[in-house]
Amino acid sequence: MIRFEKVAKRYPNGHIGLHELSVHVRRGEFLFVTGHSGAGKTTLLRLLLAMERPTSGKLLLAGQDLAKIRNSQIPFLRRQIGVVFQNHQLLFDRSVFDNVALPLHIMGLGQDEINARVSQALEHVSLKDKAMQAPADLSTGQQQRVGIARAIVHQPALLLADEPTGNLDPRLAAEIMAVFEDINRHGTTVMIASHDLALIARMRQRMLTLQRGRLIGDGESGL
Ligand SMILES: Nc1ncnc2c1ncn2[C@@H]1O[C@H](COP(=O)(O)OP(=O)(O)OP(=O)(O)O)[C@@H](O)[C@H]1O
């Protein structure tokens, strides 16, 4: 599903985000990307979202080379991807339901379809009973789950997460990871950037390790 072939990213100020990275990710995989601050984790995710372009190399996502993608095609690319951020970026003046429905409104779906898909996404993160509440009335872990529901509501083939458990205590972080594993079991490819090695070690999933823009490890975590 994803193939990095000698992908390098050099920023205009000369900083190196990635050095010639080569990695293959199959459809349906679950994997972590780890490494210290500045290792290149966010750069890798931003390349997949076509928020940045490789300086050199080939980056294939579902057969399309993101090094060459036209700007007009980027919205269609992003419909195949869901993104979860550390600070979930919810709209606090809207209900949980409206927050999750947002991507579907942008896609122009009808209200019946929106109702069905939002209910399904909220069910996935065990928040169906909170649909009409405001995000401010929810706990931090529940807010993060709303962010996950919003990221999967358009049924993306690929789910990306950047430090999704960064501000959660270990118990909540483990709960959020269980939600990601459940989403993955339903067929979505899941890629999570995180530096929480203790949590990753307990998960026994594929782990890519980056160091200063280079891939220094690719194997099962916790071994
Ligand atoms: N927009 C940018 N402009 C210039 N340099 C950048 C930019 N974004 C990242 N970099 C540089 O690229 C390198 C990799 O950064 P990146 O943000 O990908 O690392 P990271 O592993 O996600 O780090 P963190 O865990 O701190 O988020 C760093 O040297 C960083 O300074």
The ligand as an SDF file (V2000), in Angstrom:
LIG
                    3D

 31 33  0  0  0  0  0  0  0  0999 V2000
    9.0520   22.7740    8.4060 N   0  0  0  0  0  0  0  0  0  0  0  0
   10.3490   22.4990    8.6460 C   0  0  0  0  0  0  0  0  0  0  0  0
   11.3160   23.3430    8.2320 N   0  0  0  0  0  0  0  0  0  0  0  0
   12.6110   23.0720    8.4560 C   0  0  0  0  0  0  0  0  0  0  0  0
   13.0600   21.9750    9.0910 N   0  0  0  0  0  0  0  0  0  0  0  0
   12.1550   21.1010    9.5410 C   0  0  0  0  0  0  0  0  0  0  0  0
   10.7430   21.3110    9.3450 C   0  0  0  0  0  0  0  0  0  0  0  0
   10.0760   20.2610    9.8940 N   0  0  0  0  0  0  0  0  0  0  0  0
   11.0140   19.4490   10.4040 C   0  0  0  0  0  0  0  0  0  0  0  0
   12.2540   19.9470   10.1860 N   0  0  0  0  0  0  0  0  0  0  0  0
   13.5440   19.3200   10.5850 C   0  0  0  0  0  0  0  0  0  0  0  0
   13.5410   17.9780   10.1040 O   0  0  0  0  0  0  0  0  0  0  0  0
   14.0560   17.0910   11.0890 C   0  0  0  0  0  0  0  0  0  0  0  0
   13.0170   16.0250   11.4300 C   0  0  0  0  0  0  0  0  0  0  0  0
   11.9020   16.6570   12.1040 O   0  0  0  0  0  0  0  0  0  0  0  0
   10.5310   15.9270   12.4170 P   0  0  0  0  0  0  0  0  0  0  0  0
    9.5790   16.9580   12.9150 O   0  0  0  0  0  0  0  0  0  0  0  0
   10.1440   15.1100   11.2650 O   0  0  0  0  0  0  0  0  0  0  0  0
   10.9670   14.9480   13.6150 O   0  0  0  0  0  0  0  0  0  0  0  0
   10.0920   14.1590   14.6860 P   0  0  0  0  0  0  0  0  0  0  0  0
   10.7300   12.8200   14.7920 O   0  0  0  0  0  0  0  0  0  0  0  0
    8.6670   14.2070   14.3090 O   0  0  0  0  0  0  0  0  0  0  0  0
   10.3280   14.9900   16.0060 O   0  0  0  0  0  0  0  0  0  0  0  0
    9.3180   15.2910   17.2530 P   0  0  0  0  0  0  0  0  0  0  0  0
    9.2130   13.9810   18.0040 O   0  0  0  0  0  0  0  0  0  0  0  0
   10.0450   16.3450   18.0220 O   0  0  0  0  0  0  0  0  0  0  0  0
    8.0200   15.7520   16.6690 O   0  0  0  0  0  0  0  0  0  0  0  0
   14.4850   17.9710   12.2590 C   0  0  0  0  0  0  0  0  0  0  0  0
   15.8570   18.2320   12.1070 O   0  0  0  0  0  0  0  0  0  0  0  0
   13.6730   19.2200   12.0940 C   0  0  0  0  0  0  0  0  0  0  0  0
   14.3500   20.3400   12.5930 O   0  0  0  0  0  0  0  0  0  0  0  0
  1  2  1  0
  2  3  1  0
  2  7  2  0
  3  4  2  0
  4  5  1  0
  5  6  2  0
  6  7  1  0
  6 10  1  0
  7  8  1  0
  8  9  2  0
  9 10  1  0
 10 11  1  0
 11 12  1  0
 11 30  1  0
 12 13  1  0
 13 14  1  0
 13 28  1  0
 14 15  1  0
 15 16  1  0
 16 17  2  0
 16 18  1  0
 16 19  1  0
 19 20  1  0
 20 21  2  0
 20 22  1  0
 20 23  1  0
 23 24  1  0
 24 25  2  0
 24 26  1  0
 24 27  1  0
 28 29  1  0
 28 30  1  0
 30 31  1  0
M  END
$$$$
